[in-house]
């Protein structure tokens, strides 16, 4: 009699990393929007290929564009410090942005740019399979949650969403750059990072709100940022 087929288990870290490298190469050569002509380097993302926690920001800045790595400027340094405050390192998490290329002058992302980068973000969520996604700042929070509620209203309160076929906790956080501009917000961010660490210890959520990232962005969502 033929032997029963083996049941495939979850992908190994090496498999995830290999596939992420493939997606990175696609992004590196991407010319789907005008940002391809102005970028220095594609800023795909960095961290653990099997991270339980994923951070999603808005777009790379000047230093990120120069190095090709996310959150390496002053805001990134604060992010590193906040992670250390809850016993975590950058190597423990995955850090990326909505856009993989820097918008000129650090302007807001435009709808065609969001659409062009959307598949890369979906692939990252599918491959890494995070349990918690932390959105950094107003822009990323509105896009990922599909809500018009501003970051000051929703920060620090976990939500449940279907993201790229996964039901996950979404934790809206103030952007570290905002805390650099207003030092009094550093303490608020620290408190929210404490809640974020506690959230990682909870059982994965079972119910979710309508998917905001698994499919193409809805026109009305894109209109929030035009």
N, C-alpha and C positions, 0 to 999 in steps of 0.2 A: 504494500500500500504506500502511496506517496506520503511523505512527511507533511504535516500541517504547515501552512505558511506562517512565517514568523510575524508576530504583531509588532508593527513599527512603533518605537517609543518616541519621546520628544527629541528634537534635533539636539545634537551635542553642541557645546560651546564652539568647537572648531568649525562645525557645519554652519552655525549661525554667522560666525566671523567671516567665513569664506563667502557666504552669500551676501553679507553686507559689503564686502570688498567689491563684489560684482556690481551691486547697486551704486556704490561710490563711483566706480568707473563710468557707469552710465551718466551719473550726475556731473562728473568731471568734464565729460565731453558734450554736455547738454548745450544746445543753442536754441531752445524753444521760446526764449523771450529776450528782449533787448539787453538784459543784464549780462548776458554772455559777452557783450562787447566792452563792458566797463569793469568787469571783475578782474582782480589779480589772481585769486585762487577761489575755487569752490570750497565752501565750508560745510562739509557734509554732516559732521557730528563726531563725537568721541566718547569713549567710555567702555563699559562692559557690554559684551554682546548678549548677555543673558541677564541684564540688569532688571531688578524688580521695580526700580524707580527711574522714570524718564522725565527730564526737564525739557520743555519746549518754549523757546523764546520767539522773538519777532524776526530778526534778521541780523546778519553779521555787521559789525562796525569796521572801522578802518584797520584796527590792529588784527582783528579776526581775518579780514580780507588779505592782509599781508602774510599772516602765518598759515592760513588755511585751517585754523582750529577755532572752535566755538568758545566764547566767554573767556578770553585771555587778557582782556584789558582790565581796567579798575573794577568794573562790575563783576568780571569773572573772578577777580581776587576776593571780592566780598563773598561771592557764591562759595568759593572754596573754604573761606573762614566759617560761613554758616553751616556748611556740611560738617566741618571738623567739630563744630559746637554740639552736634548730635551724634558724634562718633562715626562719621562716614567720610570717605574720600571720593575724589572725582573718579577714580578708577572703579568705584563701586556702582556708579550710576551711568546713565547715558544722557548726554547733553547735546541738543540740536536746536534748530530754529525752523520756523515756518518756511522762510526763504533760505536757500543755500548760497545765494550770492548777495553781495552788499548793494543796496540801492544807493545811487549817487547822492551824496550829501546826507546820508542816513534818513532820507525821506521815508514816509510810510509805504509799505508794499502796495502794489496796484493789483487789481483783479486778475489780469492776464499772467502776472508773475506768480500769484498764488496758485492759479490753475496749473501752470507749468511745473511748479515744485510739488504739487499735491501728491503725485504718485510716489515720490521719494519718501515723503513723510509716512504715507501709508505702509510702504515696504518696511520702514524702520520699525513701526509698531508691530507689524505682522511677524517680523523676524525675531525681534528682541523679546516680545511678549511681556511687557511690563505689567505689574499689578497696580501701580499708581503712576499717574501722569501729573506732573506739576507744571502748570502754565505760568509763565513769568510775564506779568504785565497785562495791561488792558487789551492790547491787540490780540495776543495769542489766546487769552482767556475767552474773548468774544468769539473768535473763530472756532476754537476747539469745542466750546460748549454750545455754540449756535444761539447764544443769548445776547441781548442788548444791554444786560446789566453791567454796570461799570465795575472795575476791579475793587474800588473802595467799598462797594456794597457786598461783594461775594468773597473777598479774600479771607483765607483761613478757614473756610467752611467747605468740607468735602462734598462733592457731587458724584453721581454715578452716571456713566455714559457708555454707550456702545461705540468703541473706537476701532476702526479697521477690523471688525468682526470679533472684538474682544470686549467683554464687560469689565470696566475698570473704574477705580476711583480717580476722579480728577480733583486736584487741589489747586485752586487759584491762589497765586502768590503775587505780592508786589514785585515789580522788577527791581533787581539790585541797583540799577542806575538811578531809580527814583529815590532810594535810600541814600545814595551818595549825594544827591541834590538836597535832600532833607534828612539830615542825620538823625532826627528824632524817630524816623521810621525804621532805623536799624534794629531797635528793640522789638518793634512789631514784627519784623521779618524773623527775628530770632524766635519769638514765641510761635509763629506759624511753622517754622521748621521743626520745632518740638512736636507740634501736632502732626506734622508730616511723618516724622519718625514713628509716632504711635500708630498712625494709619497703616504703615507697612506691616505692623504686627497683627492686623485684623484679618479675618477670613475674607477671601475675595467676594465681591458683591455678586448677587444673583439676578438682580433686576436692573434695568437701565432706562434712560431717557432716549429719545430718538437719536440715531447715529449722526454725528456731525462731521466725521472724518472718513468713514469707510467709503462713501461715494463721492461724487464730484461736489464741490461746494455749491450750495444753493444760490441763485442770483440775488435774493434778498440779503443773504449773509454777506456776499461780496459787496453789496451796496453799502454795508456798514463802514467799509474801509475805503471807498472810492473818493 
